[in-house]
Amino acid sequence: MRINGWQRLWLVASILWGVAVLLLAGILQSGGDRTIPSANEALFAVRLWIVPVAAVYGFGLSLAWVRRGFQLESK
């Protein structure tokens, strides 16, 4: 399976966002004495990464679906 340019862009943005979330979690974590994050903190970091990534991907799929609908109608 080959991915198109938009999917590649989404993949790169998702990875960069994941790195940013991990860095942010590391910065916030370094303020305390703990070295292992609690389950709530880890779940928050996962949600902070996955919700925007899924929303952007869903928006892209929706936009492509609408665009295909207009292209089929005009032919």
PDB file of N, CA, C and O in Angstrom:
ATOM      1  N   MET A   1       0.843  -1.182   0.000  1.00  0.00           N
ATOM      2  CA  MET A   1       0.000   0.000   0.000  1.00  0.00           C
ATOM      3  C   MET A   1       0.883   1.239   0.000  1.00  0.00           C
ATOM      4  O   MET A   1       1.814   1.351   0.797  1.00  0.00           O
ATOM      5  N   ARG A   2       0.585   2.155  -0.890  1.00  0.00           N
ATOM      6  CA  ARG A   2       1.336   3.404  -0.969  1.00  0.00           C
ATOM      7  C   ARG A   2       0.494   4.521  -0.385  1.00  0.00           C
ATOM      8  O   ARG A   2      -0.722   4.559  -0.573  1.00  0.00           O
ATOM      9  N   ILE A   3       1.141   5.419   0.317  1.00  0.00           N
ATOM     10  CA  ILE A   3       0.402   6.536   0.884  1.00  0.00           C
ATOM     11  C   ILE A   3       0.631   7.770   0.011  1.00  0.00           C
ATOM     12  O   ILE A   3       1.696   7.949  -0.579  1.00  0.00           O
ATOM     13  N   ASN A   4      -0.399   8.614  -0.053  1.00  0.00           N
ATOM     14  CA  ASN A   4      -0.291   9.803  -0.894  1.00  0.00           C
ATOM     15  C   ASN A   4       0.398  10.939  -0.121  1.00  0.00           C
ATOM     16  O   ASN A   4       0.777  10.781   1.039  1.00  0.00           O
ATOM     17  N   GLY A   5       0.544  12.058  -0.780  1.00  0.00           N
ATOM     18  CA  GLY A   5       1.252  13.191  -0.190  1.00  0.00           C
ATOM     19  C   GLY A   5       0.596  13.730   1.064  1.00  0.00           C
ATOM     20  O   GLY A   5       1.290  14.094   2.014  1.00  0.00           O
ATOM     21  N   TRP A   6      -0.733  13.789   1.088  1.00  0.00           N
ATOM     22  CA  TRP A   6      -1.437  14.308   2.262  1.00  0.00           C
ATOM     23  C   TRP A   6      -1.253  13.376   3.455  1.00  0.00           C
ATOM     24  O   TRP A   6      -1.100  13.832   4.588  1.00  0.00           O
ATOM     25  N   GLN A   7      -1.269  12.079   3.197  1.00  0.00           N
ATOM     26  CA  GLN A   7      -1.063  11.121   4.281  1.00  0.00           C
ATOM     27  C   GLN A   7       0.365  11.190   4.802  1.00  0.00           C
ATOM     28  O   GLN A   7       0.601  11.018   5.998  1.00  0.00           O
ATOM     29  N   ARG A   8       1.308  11.437   3.921  1.00  0.00           N
ATOM     30  CA  ARG A   8       2.693  11.613   4.364  1.00  0.00           C
ATOM     31  C   ARG A   8       2.832  12.860   5.218  1.00  0.00           C
ATOM     32  O   ARG A   8       3.514  12.850   6.243  1.00  0.00           O
ATOM     33  N   LEU A   9       2.175  13.943   4.785  1.00  0.00           N
ATOM     34  CA  LEU A   9       2.199  15.172   5.575  1.00  0.00           C
ATOM     35  C   LEU A   9       1.591  14.934   6.951  1.00  0.00           C
ATOM     36  O   LEU A   9       2.130  15.396   7.957  1.00  0.00           O
ATOM     37  N   TRP A  10       0.472  14.215   7.003  1.00  0.00           N
ATOM     38  CA  TRP A  10      -0.177  13.910   8.281  1.00  0.00           C
ATOM     39  C   TRP A  10       0.740  13.069   9.156  1.00  0.00           C
ATOM     40  O   TRP A  10       0.824  13.296  10.363  1.00  0.00           O
ATOM     41  N   LEU A  11       1.420  12.111   8.566  1.00  0.00           N
ATOM     42  CA  LEU A  11       2.318  11.241   9.321  1.00  0.00           C
ATOM     43  C   LEU A  11       3.481  12.032   9.919  1.00  0.00           C
ATOM     44  O   LEU A  11       3.822  11.850  11.088  1.00  0.00           O
ATOM     45  N   VAL A  12       4.082  12.898   9.128  1.00  0.00           N
ATOM     46  CA  VAL A  12       5.191  13.718   9.634  1.00  0.00           C
ATOM     47  C   VAL A  12       4.698  14.657  10.733  1.00  0.00           C
ATOM     48  O   VAL A  12       5.355  14.805  11.764  1.00  0.00           O
ATOM     49  N   ALA A  13       3.546  15.291  10.519  1.00  0.00           N
ATOM     50  CA  ALA A  13       3.003  16.195  11.536  1.00  0.00           C
ATOM     51  C   ALA A  13       2.661  15.435  12.817  1.00  0.00           C
ATOM     52  O   ALA A  13       2.863  15.950  13.916  1.00  0.00           O
ATOM     53  N   SER A  14       2.146  14.216  12.681  1.00  0.00           N
ATOM     54  CA  SER A  14       1.822  13.405  13.856  1.00  0.00           C
ATOM     55  C   SER A  14       3.070  13.053  14.658  1.00  0.00           C
ATOM     56  O   SER A  14       3.061  13.089  15.888  1.00  0.00           O
ATOM     57  N   ILE A  15       4.133  12.717  13.955  1.00  0.00           N
ATOM     58  CA  ILE A  15       5.379  12.387  14.638  1.00  0.00           C
ATOM     59  C   ILE A  15       5.943  13.610  15.341  1.00  0.00           C
ATOM     60  O   ILE A  15       6.371  13.530  16.493  1.00  0.00           O
ATOM     61  N   LEU A  16       5.942  14.746  14.645  1.00  0.00           N
ATOM     62  CA  LEU A  16       6.447  15.979  15.264  1.00  0.00           C
ATOM     63  C   LEU A  16       5.608  16.375  16.473  1.00  0.00           C
ATOM     64  O   LEU A  16       6.151  16.815  17.486  1.00  0.00           O
ATOM     65  N   TRP A  17       4.287  16.222  16.376  1.00  0.00           N
ATOM     66  CA  TRP A  17       3.411  16.528  17.501  1.00  0.00           C
ATOM     67  C   TRP A  17       3.694  15.571  18.670  1.00  0.00           C
ATOM     68  O   TRP A  17       3.694  15.987  19.829  1.00  0.00           O
ATOM     69  N   GLY A  18       3.932  14.303  18.363  1.00  0.00           N
ATOM     70  CA  GLY A  18       4.274  13.334  19.406  1.00  0.00           C
ATOM     71  C   GLY A  18       5.565  13.696  20.118  1.00  0.00           C
ATOM     72  O   GLY A  18       5.661  13.584  21.340  1.00  0.00           O
ATOM     73  N   VAL A  19       6.558  14.131  19.350  1.00  0.00           N
ATOM     74  CA  VAL A  19       7.824  14.560  19.955  1.00  0.00           C
ATOM     75  C   VAL A  19       7.596  15.779  20.835  1.00  0.00           C
ATOM     76  O   VAL A  19       8.148  15.869  21.931  1.00  0.00           O
ATOM     77  N   ALA A  20       6.780  16.721  20.356  1.00  0.00           N
ATOM     78  CA  ALA A  20       6.485  17.917  21.150  1.00  0.00           C
ATOM     79  C   ALA A  20       5.780  17.553  22.455  1.00  0.00           C
ATOM     80  O   ALA A  20       6.096  18.106  23.508  1.00  0.00           O
ATOM     81  N   VAL A  21       4.831  16.628  22.387  1.00  0.00           N
ATOM     82  CA  VAL A  21       4.117  16.203  23.597  1.00  0.00           C
ATOM     83  C   VAL A  21       5.078  15.529  24.568  1.00  0.00           C
ATOM     84  O   VAL A  21       5.025  15.778  25.772  1.00  0.00           O
ATOM     85  N   LEU A  22       5.958  14.674  24.044  1.00  0.00           N
ATOM     86  CA  LEU A  22       6.934  14.007  24.914  1.00  0.00           C
ATOM     87  C   LEU A  22       7.890  15.011  25.551  1.00  0.00           C
ATOM     88  O   LEU A  22       8.218  14.897  26.732  1.00  0.00           O
ATOM     89  N   LEU A  23       8.333  15.990  24.773  1.00  0.00           N
ATOM     90  CA  LEU A  23       9.210  17.020  25.334  1.00  0.00           C
ATOM     91  C   LEU A  23       8.485  17.841  26.390  1.00  0.00           C
ATOM     92  O   LEU A  23       9.040  18.140  27.447  1.00  0.00           O
ATOM     93  N   LEU A  24       7.252  18.200  26.096  1.00  0.00           N
ATOM     94  CA  LEU A  24       6.458  18.962  27.054  1.00  0.00           C
ATOM     95  C   LEU A  24       6.240  18.150  28.328  1.00  0.00           C
ATOM     96  O   LEU A  24       6.346  18.685  29.432  1.00  0.00           O
ATOM     97  N   ALA A  25       5.941  16.879  28.182  1.00  0.00           N
ATOM     98  CA  ALA A  25       5.760  16.026  29.359  1.00  0.00           C
ATOM     99  C   ALA A  25       7.061  15.907  30.135  1.00  0.00           C
ATOM    100  O   ALA A  25       7.046  15.866  31.365  1.00  0.00           O
ATOM    101  N   GLY A  26       8.186  15.852  29.432  1.00  0.00           N
ATOM    102  CA  GLY A  26       9.481  15.781  30.100  1.00  0.00           C
ATOM    103  C   GLY A  26       9.817  17.058  30.835  1.00  0.00           C
ATOM    104  O   GLY A  26      10.370  17.019  31.934  1.00  0.00           O
ATOM    105  N   ILE A  27       9.489  18.187  30.238  1.00  0.00           N
ATOM    106  CA  ILE A  27       9.739  19.472  30.880  1.00  0.00           C
ATOM    107  C   ILE A  27       8.875  19.626  32.115  1.00  0.00           C
ATOM    108  O   ILE A  27       9.341  20.065  33.166  1.00  0.00           O
ATOM    109  N   LEU A  28       7.612  19.260  31.977  1.00  0.00           N
ATOM    110  CA  LEU A  28       6.714  19.361  33.125  1.00  0.00           C
ATOM    111  C   LEU A  28       7.110  18.365  34.210  1.00  0.00           C
ATOM    112  O   LEU A  28       6.981  18.651  35.400  1.00  0.00           O
ATOM    113  N   GLN A  29       7.583  17.218  33.803  1.00  0.00           N
ATOM    114  CA  GLN A  29       7.951  16.170  34.748  1.00  0.00           C
ATOM    115  C   GLN A  29       9.228  16.523  35.491  1.00  0.00           C
ATOM    116  O   GLN A  29       9.381  16.150  36.654  1.00  0.00           O
ATOM    117  N   SER A  30      10.148  17.232  34.850  1.00  0.00           N
ATOM    118  CA  SER A  30      11.441  17.501  35.471  1.00  0.00           C
ATOM    119  C   SER A  30      11.336  18.453  36.660  1.00  0.00           C
ATOM    120  O   SER A  30      12.270  18.556  37.455  1.00  0.00           O
ATOM    121  N   GLY A  31      10.219  19.141  36.785  1.00  0.00           N
ATOM    122  CA  GLY A  31      10.052  20.045  37.908  1.00  0.00           C
ATOM    123  C   GLY A  31       9.912  19.323  39.236  1.00  0.00           C
ATOM    124  O   GLY A  31      10.236  19.881  40.284  1.00  0.00           O
ATOM    125  N   GLY A  32       9.435  18.097  39.202  1.00  0.00           N
ATOM    126  CA  GLY A  32       9.237  17.329  40.432  1.00  0.00           C
ATOM    127  C   GLY A  32      10.382  16.365  40.676  1.00  0.00           C
ATOM    128  O   GLY A  32      11.323  16.285  39.886  1.00  0.00           O
ATOM    129  N   ASP A  33      10.295  15.636  41.772  1.00  0.00           N
ATOM    130  CA  ASP A  33      11.328  14.663  42.106  1.00  0.00           C
ATOM    131  C   ASP A  33      11.046  13.288  41.508  1.00  0.00           C
ATOM    132  O   ASP A  33      11.920  12.421  41.512  1.00  0.00           O
ATOM    133  N   ARG A  34       9.829  13.080  40.993  1.00  0.00           N
ATOM    134  CA  ARG A  34       9.466  11.773  40.455  1.00  0.00           C
ATOM    135  C   ARG A  34      10.155  11.523  39.131  1.00  0.00           C
ATOM    136  O   ARG A  34      10.380  12.451  38.354  1.00  0.00           O
ATOM    137  N   THR A  35      10.487  10.284  38.874  1.00  0.00           N
ATOM    138  CA  THR A  35      11.079   9.914  37.590  1.00  0.00           C
ATOM    139  C   THR A  35      10.119   9.090  36.746  1.00  0.00           C
ATOM    140  O   THR A  35      10.286   9.014  35.529  1.00  0.00           O
ATOM    141  N   ILE A  36       9.122   8.473  37.360  1.00  0.00           N
ATOM    142  CA  ILE A  36       8.140   7.665  36.639  1.00  0.00           C
ATOM    143  C   ILE A  36       6.800   8.397  36.704  1.00  0.00           C
ATOM    144  O   ILE A  36       6.294   8.668  37.793  1.00  0.00           O
ATOM    145  N   PRO A  37       6.216   8.721  35.530  1.00  0.00           N
ATOM    146  CA  PRO A  37       4.932   9.423  35.562  1.00  0.00           C
ATOM    147  C   PRO A  37       3.816   8.515  36.061  1.00  0.00           C
ATOM    148  O   PRO A  37       3.862   7.297  35.892  1.00  0.00           O
ATOM    149  N   SER A  38       2.828   9.124  36.672  1.00  0.00           N
ATOM    150  CA  SER A  38       1.681   8.345  37.131  1.00  0.00           C
ATOM    151  C   SER A  38       0.841   7.937  35.919  1.00  0.00           C
ATOM    152  O   SER A  38       1.040   8.437  34.812  1.00  0.00           O
ATOM    153  N   ALA A  39      -0.086   7.033  36.149  1.00  0.00           N
ATOM    154  CA  ALA A  39      -0.949   6.557  35.067  1.00  0.00           C
ATOM    155  C   ALA A  39      -1.801   7.699  34.516  1.00  0.00           C
ATOM    156  O   ALA A  39      -2.038   7.766  33.310  1.00  0.00           O
ATOM    157  N   ASN A  40      -2.261   8.594  35.387  1.00  0.00           N
ATOM    158  CA  ASN A  40      -3.071   9.725  34.928  1.00  0.00           C
ATOM    159  C   ASN A  40      -2.262  10.662  34.041  1.00  0.00           C
ATOM    160  O   ASN A  40      -2.776  11.166  33.043  1.00  0.00           O
ATOM    161  N   GLU A  41      -1.012  10.897  34.393  1.00  0.00           N
ATOM    162  CA  GLU A  41      -0.167  11.766  33.578  1.00  0.00           C
ATOM    163  C   GLU A  41       0.133  11.131  32.230  1.00  0.00           C
ATOM    164  O   GLU A  41       0.131  11.811  31.203  1.00  0.00           O
ATOM    165  N   ALA A  42       0.388   9.842  32.232  1.00  0.00           N
ATOM    166  CA  ALA A  42       0.659   9.139  30.974  1.00  0.00           C
ATOM    167  C   ALA A  42      -0.585   9.127  30.088  1.00  0.00           C
ATOM    168  O   ALA A  42      -0.477   9.321  28.877  1.00  0.00           O
ATOM    169  N   LEU A  43      -1.744   8.906  30.663  1.00  0.00           N
ATOM    170  CA  LEU A  43      -2.992   8.917  29.904  1.00  0.00           C
ATOM    171  C   LEU A  43      -3.264  10.303  29.340  1.00  0.00           C
ATOM    172  O   LEU A  43      -3.729  10.431  28.207  1.00  0.00           O
ATOM    173  N   PHE A  44      -2.983  11.333  30.111  1.00  0.00           N
ATOM    174  CA  PHE A  44      -3.159  12.708  29.636  1.00  0.00           C
ATOM    175  C   PHE A  44      -2.250  12.981  28.444  1.00  0.00           C
ATOM    176  O   PHE A  44      -2.678  13.596  27.467  1.00  0.00           O
ATOM    177  N   ALA A  45      -0.999  12.530  28.514  1.00  0.00           N
ATOM    178  CA  ALA A  45      -0.062  12.738  27.402  1.00  0.00           C
ATOM    179  C   ALA A  45      -0.537  12.004  26.153  1.00  0.00           C
ATOM    180  O   ALA A  45      -0.442  12.541  25.050  1.00  0.00           O
ATOM    181  N   VAL A  46      -1.043  10.794  26.311  1.00  0.00           N
ATOM    182  CA  VAL A  46      -1.550  10.040  25.159  1.00  0.00           C
ATOM    183  C   VAL A  46      -2.750  10.752  24.556  1.00  0.00           C
ATOM    184  O   VAL A  46      -2.851  10.877  23.335  1.00  0.00           O
ATOM    185  N   ARG A  47      -3.651  11.216  25.395  1.00  0.00           N
ATOM    186  CA  ARG A  47      -4.826  11.949  24.885  1.00  0.00           C
ATOM    187  C   ARG A  47      -4.411  13.250  24.222  1.00  0.00           C
ATOM    188  O   ARG A  47      -4.991  13.638  23.208  1.00  0.00           O
ATOM    189  N   LEU A  48      -3.419  13.928  24.776  1.00  0.00           N
ATOM    190  CA  LEU A  48      -2.940  15.177  24.207  1.00  0.00           C
ATOM    191  C   LEU A  48      -2.354  14.946  22.821  1.00  0.00           C
ATOM    192  O   LEU A  48      -2.372  15.846  21.981  1.00  0.00           O
ATOM    193  N   TRP A  49      -1.837  13.750  22.578  1.00  0.00           N
ATOM    194  CA  TRP A  49      -1.299  13.436  21.264  1.00  0.00           C
ATOM    195  C   TRP A  49      -2.381  12.913  20.325  1.00  0.00           C
ATOM    196  O   TRP A  49      -2.481  13.373  19.187  1.00  0.00           O
ATOM    197  N   ILE A  50      -3.184  11.970  20.776  1.00  0.00           N
ATOM    198  CA  ILE A  50      -4.072  11.253  19.858  1.00  0.00           C
ATOM    199  C   ILE A  50      -5.318  12.046  19.454  1.00  0.00           C
ATOM    200  O   ILE A  50      -5.793  11.895  18.329  1.00  0.00           O
ATOM    201  N   VAL A  51      -5.845  12.867  20.321  1.00  0.00           N
ATOM    202  CA  VAL A  51      -7.077  13.588  19.973  1.00  0.00           C
ATOM    203  C   VAL A  51      -6.851  14.551  18.808  1.00  0.00           C
ATOM    204  O   VAL A  51      -7.607  14.499  17.838  1.00  0.00           O
ATOM    205  N   PRO A  52      -5.845  15.428  18.859  1.00  0.00           N
ATOM    206  CA  PRO A  52      -5.643  16.308  17.695  1.00  0.00           C
ATOM    207  C   PRO A  52      -5.249  15.554  16.429  1.00  0.00           C
ATOM    208  O   PRO A  52      -5.673  15.923  15.334  1.00  0.00           O
ATOM    209  N   VAL A  53      -4.446  14.506  16.568  1.00  0.00           N
ATOM    210  CA  VAL A  53      -4.015  13.735  15.404  1.00  0.00           C
ATOM    211  C   VAL A  53      -5.221  13.061  14.738  1.00  0.00           C
ATOM    212  O   VAL A  53      -5.360  13.110  13.516  1.00  0.00           O
ATOM    213  N   ALA A  54      -6.073  12.446  15.521  1.00  0.00           N
ATOM    214  CA  ALA A  54      -7.268  11.799  14.975  1.00  0.00           C
ATOM    215  C   ALA A  54      -8.230  12.822  14.380  1.00  0.00           C
ATOM    216  O   ALA A  54      -8.854  12.563  13.351  1.00  0.00           O
ATOM    217  N   ALA A  55      -8.353  13.975  15.018  1.00  0.00           N
ATOM    218  CA  ALA A  55      -9.255  15.012  14.509  1.00  0.00           C
ATOM    219  C   ALA A  55      -8.776  15.538  13.159  1.00  0.00           C
ATOM    220  O   ALA A  55      -9.584  15.724  12.249  1.00  0.00           O
ATOM    221  N   VAL A  56      -7.491  15.778  13.021  1.00  0.00           N
ATOM    222  CA  VAL A  56      -6.954  16.266  11.753  1.00  0.00           C
ATOM    223  C   VAL A  56      -7.119  15.212  10.665  1.00  0.00           C
ATOM    224  O   VAL A  56      -7.480  15.548   9.538  1.00  0.00           O
ATOM    225  N   TYR A  57      -6.862  13.948  10.976  1.00  0.00           N
ATOM    226  CA  TYR A  57      -7.017  12.886   9.987  1.00  0.00           C
ATOM    227  C   TYR A  57      -8.486  12.746   9.577  1.00  0.00           C
ATOM    228  O   TYR A  57      -8.790  12.612   8.392  1.00  0.00           O
ATOM    229  N   GLY A  58      -9.388  12.776  10.546  1.00  0.00           N
ATOM    230  CA  GLY A  58     -10.817  12.703  10.241  1.00  0.00           C
ATOM    231  C   GLY A  58     -11.282  13.878   9.401  1.00  0.00           C
ATOM    232  O   GLY A  58     -12.094  13.713   8.490  1.00  0.00           O
ATOM    233  N   PHE A  59     -10.770  15.067   9.703  1.00  0.00           N
ATOM    234  CA  PHE A  59     -11.117  16.251   8.910  1.00  0.00           C
ATOM    235  C   PHE A  59     -10.631  16.086   7.475  1.00  0.00           C
ATOM    236  O   PHE A  59     -11.343  16.436   6.534  1.00  0.00           O
ATOM    237  N   GLY A  60      -9.423  15.555   7.303  1.00  0.00           N
ATOM    238  CA  GLY A  60      -8.889  15.331   5.963  1.00  0.00           C
ATOM    239  C   GLY A  60      -9.712  14.320   5.185  1.00  0.00           C
ATOM    240  O   GLY A  60      -9.977  14.516   3.999  1.00  0.00           O
ATOM    241  N   LEU A  61     -10.120  13.232   5.846  1.00  0.00           N
ATOM    242  CA  LEU A  61     -10.974  12.243   5.176  1.00  0.00           C
ATOM    243  C   LEU A  61     -12.317  12.851   4.782  1.00  0.00           C
ATOM    244  O   LEU A  61     -12.823  12.595   3.690  1.00  0.00           O
ATOM    245  N   SER A  62     -12.885  13.647   5.665  1.00  0.00           N
ATOM    246  CA  SER A  62     -14.171  14.297   5.373  1.00  0.00           C
ATOM    247  C   SER A  62     -14.045  15.259   4.205  1.00  0.00           C
ATOM    248  O   SER A  62     -14.901  15.293   3.321  1.00  0.00           O
ATOM    249  N   LEU A  63     -12.982  16.033   4.208  1.00  0.00           N
ATOM    250  CA  LEU A  63     -12.762  16.990   3.127  1.00  0.00           C
ATOM    251  C   LEU A  63     -12.578  16.274   1.787  1.00  0.00           C
ATOM    252  O   LEU A  63     -13.108  16.720   0.770  1.00  0.00           O
ATOM    253  N   ALA A  64     -11.833  15.168   1.780  1.00  0.00           N
ATOM    254  CA  ALA A  64     -11.635  14.394   0.551  1.00  0.00           C
ATOM    255  C   ALA A  64     -12.951  13.789   0.074  1.00  0.00           C
ATOM    256  O   ALA A  64     -13.209  13.731  -1.128  1.00  0.00           O
ATOM    257  N   TRP A  65     -13.781  13.339   1.006  1.00  0.00           N
ATOM    258  CA  TRP A  65     -15.075  12.750   0.654  1.00  0.00           C
ATOM    259  C   TRP A  65     -15.978  13.796  -0.006  1.00  0.00           C
ATOM    260  O   TRP A  65     -16.622  13.516  -1.017  1.00  0.00           O
ATOM    261  N   VAL A  66     -16.023  14.994   0.568  1.00  0.00           N
ATOM    262  CA  VAL A  66     -16.839  16.075   0.000  1.00  0.00           C
ATOM    263  C   VAL A  66     -16.302  16.466  -1.372  1.00  0.00           C
ATOM    264  O   VAL A  66     -17.073  16.682  -2.307  1.00  0.00           O
ATOM    265  N   ARG A  67     -14.991  16.555  -1.490  1.00  0.00           N
ATOM    266  CA  ARG A  67     -14.377  16.933  -2.764  1.00  0.00           C
ATOM    267  C   ARG A  67     -14.706  15.912  -3.851  1.00  0.00           C
ATOM    268  O   ARG A  67     -15.028  16.283  -4.980  1.00  0.00           O
ATOM    269  N   ARG A  68     -14.623  14.625  -3.509  1.00  0.00           N
ATOM    270  CA  ARG A  68     -14.969  13.584  -4.496  1.00  0.00           C
ATOM    271  C   ARG A  68     -16.439  13.695  -4.909  1.00  0.00           C
ATOM    272  O   ARG A  68     -16.777  13.450  -6.067  1.00  0.00           O
ATOM    273  N   GLY A  69     -17.296  14.055  -3.984  1.00  0.00           N
ATOM    274  CA  GLY A  69     -18.706  14.226  -4.309  1.00  0.00           C
ATOM    275  C   GLY A  69     -18.941  15.323  -5.325  1.00  0.00           C
ATOM    276  O   GLY A  69     -19.760  15.168  -6.230  1.00  0.00           O
ATOM    277  N   PHE A  70     -18.233  16.428  -5.185  1.00  0.00           N
ATOM    278  CA  PHE A  70     -18.365  17.514  -6.160  1.00  0.00           C
ATOM    279  C   PHE A  70     -17.759  17.147  -7.500  1.00  0.00           C
ATOM    280  O   PHE A  70     -18.272  17.561  -8.539  1.00  0.00           O
ATOM    281  N   GLN A  71     -16.685  16.382  -7.499  1.00  0.00           N
ATOM    282  CA  GLN A  71     -16.066  15.981  -8.764  1.00  0.00           C
ATOM    283  C   GLN A  71     -16.958  15.012  -9.532  1.00  0.00           C
ATOM    284  O   GLN A  71     -17.050  15.101 -10.756  1.00  0.00           O
ATOM    285  N   LEU A  72     -17.615  14.089  -8.835  1.00  0.00           N
ATOM    286  CA  LEU A  72     -18.507  13.138  -9.501  1.00  0.00           C
ATOM    287  C   LEU A  72     -19.721  13.837 -10.073  1.00  0.00           C
ATOM    288  O   LEU A  72     -20.217  13.458 -11.134  1.00  0.00           O
ATOM    289  N   GLU A  73     -20.206  14.858  -9.376  1.00  0.00           N
ATOM    290  CA  GLU A  73     -21.399  15.565  -9.815  1.00  0.00           C
ATOM    291  C   GLU A  73     -21.109  16.368 -11.078  1.00  0.00           C
ATOM    292  O   GLU A  73     -21.980  16.500 -11.938  1.00  0.00           O
ATOM    293  N   SER A  74     -19.910  16.902 -11.200  1.00  0.00           N
ATOM    294  CA  SER A  74     -19.594  17.741 -12.340  1.00  0.00           C
ATOM    295  C   SER A  74     -19.286  16.943 -13.603  1.00  0.00           C
ATOM    296  O   SER A  74     -19.285  17.522 -14.689  1.00  0.00           O
ATOM    297  N   LYS A  75     -19.027  15.646 -13.510  1.00  0.00           N
ATOM    298  CA  LYS A  75     -18.686  14.843 -14.700  1.00  0.00           C
ATOM    299  C   LYS A  75     -19.897  14.387 -15.464  1.00  0.00           C
ATOM    300  O   LYS A  75     -19.766  13.707 -16.482  1.00  0.00           O
TER     301      LYS A  75
END
